[in-house]
Amino acid sequence: MARYFLEVAYMGARYSGFQVQDNGLTVQSEIDRAVGLLMREKIITTGSSRTDAGVHARQNFLHFDTDTALHPQFRYKVNAILPPDIVLKRVYLVPDDLHSRFAATGRAYEYTLYTYKDPFLRDRGYFYPYRMDMGLLQEAAEIIKEYKDFSTFSKRNTQVKTYNCNIYTSEWTQEEGRIVYNVSANRFLRGMVRGLVGTMLRVGRGKLTLEEFRAAIDSKDCTQADFAVPPEGLCLMEVMYPEGTFDAGSLSE
């Protein structure tokens, strides 16, 4: 048996999330279907990161095992089967024990707001035409880096054993009518990025002071967070692995 990593990107608007579900079209189910059709066997992939309904990804990974040799034009043919909003970017042959989820050392997300009506960002951002204090937004983003327990920003229907996350980066940028929140960490909780964004936007609009923002984090109570920002603004940008993981390079077409 050989293990392969699939690097994919997708627009999540049409999907009920990434992970396979009994009822609903998902990104993973489309990938399993496409690879299975090409290989003429049932393929069950394991994903590195689960994105919610409507959330996009510039980079995500899955792995699967097979004892069948891949077609010489595997990537090309899988992309021909996949719908237009999912692309297989690269294929890697990896060690048998390398797990796409558990081997990952971190993930990076972006959340995009646009402040002027723009039809080209309608499915890739959150139209938010309100005056905000960028200084306060930035201070709130800095405060986040001081914490490890993010219970406040986790939806409760989850089975995680710990709410601790190590934040690597947390910052806002602004350019040409777009305001973008960039955050990376070793792990994220369910709904965490949208909870962070929604709550920080309350700070930026003067509806929540920085002291109240700290109190919300310290409360470890998810009712103190605002998860109401829509999914189309959120994009998984990168899944991180130990240096050298893909040094062997990707397979050909």
C-alpha positions in Angstrom: 0.0 0.0 0.0 1.2 3.5 -0.8 0.0 6.7 0.8 -0.7 9.9 -1.2 -1.3 13.4 -0.1 -3.7 15.5 -2.2 -3.3 19.3 -2.0 -6.6 21.0 -3.0 -8.2 24.4 -3.1 -11.9 25.2 -3.4 -14.7 27.7 -3.2 -17.1 26.5 -0.5 -20.2 28.4 -1.4 -22.1 25.3 -2.8 -21.0 22.9 -0.1 -22.3 21.8 3.3 -18.8 21.9 4.6 -15.6 20.0 3.9 -16.1 16.7 5.7 -18.3 13.9 4.2 -21.8 13.9 5.6 -24.8 11.6 5.3 -27.0 14.3 4.0 -25.4 17.1 2.0 -22.9 17.8 -0.7 -19.4 18.3 0.6 -15.9 19.0 -0.8 -14.5 15.7 0.5 -17.3 13.7 -1.0 -16.7 15.2 -4.4 -12.9 14.5 -4.2 -13.6 10.9 -3.0 -16.0 10.4 -5.9 -13.6 11.8 -8.5 -10.6 9.8 -7.4 -12.7 6.7 -7.0 -14.1 7.0 -10.6 -10.6 7.4 -12.0 -9.1 4.5 -10.0 -12.2 2.3 -10.3 -12.2 1.5 -6.6 -13.8 3.0 -3.5 -11.6 5.8 -2.1 -12.0 7.1 1.4 -9.8 10.1 2.1 -8.8 11.7 5.4 -8.7 15.4 5.5 -6.3 17.7 7.3 -8.8 20.4 8.2 -12.5 20.6 8.4 -14.0 23.8 7.0 -17.7 24.8 7.7 -20.4 25.2 5.1 -19.6 28.1 2.8 -16.0 28.5 3.9 -13.3 28.5 1.2 -9.7 27.1 1.1 -6.6 28.2 -0.9 -4.9 25.1 0.5 -6.1 22.0 2.2 -4.8 18.4 2.2 -6.2 14.9 2.2 -4.5 11.6 2.2 -5.5 8.1 1.0 -4.0 4.7 0.7 -4.0 2.4 -2.3 -2.1 -0.5 -3.7 -3.1 0.6 -7.3 -0.6 2.6 -9.3 -1.7 6.1 -10.0 -2.5 7.0 -13.6 0.4 8.9 -15.3 -2.0 11.8 -15.8 -3.7 11.4 -12.4 -3.9 15.2 -11.5 -5.1 16.2 -15.0 -7.8 13.5 -15.1 -9.0 14.0 -11.5 -9.4 17.8 -12.3 -11.4 16.9 -15.4 -13.9 15.0 -13.2 -14.0 17.5 -10.3 -16.5 20.3 -10.5 -15.2 23.8 -11.4 -15.1 25.1 -7.8 -12.6 22.4 -6.6 -9.1 21.9 -7.9 -6.4 19.3 -7.2 -3.2 21.3 -7.1 -0.6 18.7 -6.3 -0.1 15.0 -5.5 2.6 13.8 -3.1 3.8 10.2 -2.4 4.5 10.3 1.4 5.6 7.8 4.1 3.0 5.3 5.1 2.7 6.8 8.6 2.3 10.5 7.6 -1.2 11.6 8.6 -2.6 14.7 6.9 -4.4 15.9 10.1 -2.1 14.8 12.9 1.2 15.6 11.2 0.1 19.2 10.6 1.8 21.8 12.8 -0.4 24.7 12.2 -3.0 26.4 10.0 -3.5 29.9 8.7 -6.8 31.7 7.9 -7.9 35.0 6.4 -11.2 36.7 7.0 -12.0 39.4 4.4 -14.3 42.3 4.8 -15.1 44.8 2.0 -16.4 48.3 2.8 -17.7 49.3 -0.7 -20.2 47.4 -2.8 -18.2 45.1 -5.0 -19.9 42.3 -7.0 -16.5 40.6 -7.5 -16.1 40.0 -3.8 -19.7 39.0 -3.1 -18.9 35.3 -2.7 -15.4 35.9 -1.2 -15.9 38.4 1.5 -18.3 40.1 4.0 -19.8 43.4 2.8 -19.4 45.6 5.9 -19.9 49.3 5.1 -19.4 50.6 8.6 -16.9 53.1 10.0 -14.4 51.3 12.2 -11.4 52.2 14.3 -8.5 50.3 12.9 -6.4 51.1 15.9 -8.8 49.4 18.2 -9.1 46.4 15.9 -5.3 46.0 15.9 -5.1 46.3 19.6 -7.8 43.6 20.0 -5.8 41.4 17.6 -2.7 41.9 19.7 -4.6 41.0 22.9 -5.5 37.6 21.3 -1.8 36.7 21.2 -1.6 36.9 25.0 -4.0 34.0 25.5 -4.0 30.2 25.1 -7.5 29.2 26.4 -10.1 30.1 23.7 -13.1 28.5 25.3 -15.1 31.7 24.6 -14.6 31.3 20.8 -15.6 27.7 20.5 -19.0 26.5 19.7 -20.1 24.1 22.3 -21.3 21.1 20.2 -17.7 19.8 19.9 -15.8 17.0 21.5 -12.3 18.5 21.9 -10.4 17.7 25.1 -8.8 21.1 25.4 -9.6 24.6 24.3 -5.9 25.7 24.3 -4.4 27.1 21.1 -1.0 28.6 20.4 -1.5 31.7 18.3 1.4 32.4 15.9 0.0 35.5 14.1 -3.0 37.8 14.7 -3.3 41.1 12.7 -5.5 43.2 10.6 -4.5 44.8 7.3 -6.4 47.4 5.2 -6.1 48.2 1.5 -8.3 49.4 -1.3 -11.6 49.0 0.4 -10.7 45.6 1.9 -10.0 44.9 5.6 -8.5 41.5 6.2 -7.8 39.6 9.4 -4.9 37.2 9.3 -4.5 34.5 12.0 -2.4 31.4 12.3 -2.1 28.9 15.2 -1.2 25.3 15.9 -4.9 24.5 16.0 -8.3 26.1 15.8 -11.6 25.3 17.6 -14.9 25.0 15.8 -16.2 28.4 14.8 -13.1 30.1 16.4 -12.0 32.4 13.6 -15.5 33.7 12.9 -16.0 34.2 16.7 -12.8 36.2 17.0 -13.7 38.3 13.9 -17.3 39.0 15.0 -16.3 40.0 18.5 -13.4 42.2 17.4 -15.7 44.0 14.9 -17.8 45.0 18.0 -14.6 46.5 19.4 -13.8 48.3 16.1 -17.3 49.8 16.0 -17.1 51.0 19.6 -19.8 48.6 20.9 -17.3 46.7 23.1 -14.3 48.2 24.9 -10.9 46.5 25.0 -11.5 45.9 28.7 -14.8 44.2 27.9 -13.1 42.2 25.1 -10.6 40.9 27.6 -13.4 40.1 30.1 -15.2 38.1 27.3 -12.0 36.0 26.7 -11.5 35.5 30.4 -15.1 34.4 30.9 -14.6 31.2 28.9 -18.3 31.6 28.0 -19.2 31.3 24.3 -22.3 33.5 24.8 -19.9 36.4 25.3 -18.6 36.0 21.7 -20.2 37.1 18.4 -20.2 34.3 15.8 -22.6 36.1 13.4 -20.2 36.9 10.6 -21.0 34.9 7.4 -18.8 32.0 6.1 -18.0 33.5 2.7 -15.5 35.8 4.2 -13.4 33.0 5.7 -10.7 31.2 3.8 -8.2 28.5 4.9 -4.9 29.8 3.5 -2.3 27.3 4.5 -1.9 24.0 6.3 1.6 23.8 7.8 3.8 20.7 8.1 7.3 20.0 9.4 10.1 21.3 7.3 11.1 18.8 4.6 7.8 17.0 4.5 7.4 17.6 0.8 11.1 17.8 -0.2 10.7 14.8 -2.6 8.4 17.0 -4.7 5.0 16.4 -6.2 4.2 13.8 -8.8 3.7 14.6 -12.5 0.5 15.3 -14.2 
